[in-house]
Amino acid sequence: MSISEAAPVSNGALWTGRALSAVVVLFMIFDGVIKLPPLGVVTQTMAELGWPSDANIARLLGIVGLVSTALYALPRTSVLGAILLTAYMGGAISTHVRIGNPLFSHTLFGVYLGVVLWGGLYLRDARVRALIPLTR
């Protein structure tokens, strides 16, 4: 199936996709920005999660998250950004699994965010709909 044959979406579905993507972008901007200074709560939480409470590591994670988010927000690179953010969420999930955090509130939060991320992209990008044709 080519992009021109991708299932068209209604105007409402397109705006729903944009809104879902905006939620992900806003959350990830918040997540990345608080890691840049980094705030004390960030380094404390990193230590609780088994990461070194090093400001440089927090800053690096913040930059990786922000760059991936920027790629996701730009239409030309949104698929690459989605792949990178999915990997970023995988790291968060594995961190929570390793320390035994609660499943539905902490561990699966990255899965929830990933579903919203890809759902938003699916609704707003014909390339993804052509790649994953959910309708006939």
TACOR-V383462 format. One line per field, one symbol per residue. ss: DSSP state (2 for helix, 1 for strand, 0 for the rest). psi: psi as a letter, one per 40 degrees, with the letter a starting at -180 (. if undefined). A space follows every 50 residues. Layout:
BEGIN
ss = ???
psi = ???
END
This chain:
BEGIN
ss = 00222000002222222222222222222222222200022222222200 00002222222222222222222022222222222222222222222220 002222202222222222222222022222200000
psi = hiddeihiiidddddddddddddddddddddddeeddiidddddddddee ihfhdddddddddddddddddddhddedddddddddddddddddddddef iidddddedddddddddddddddehddddddghei.
END
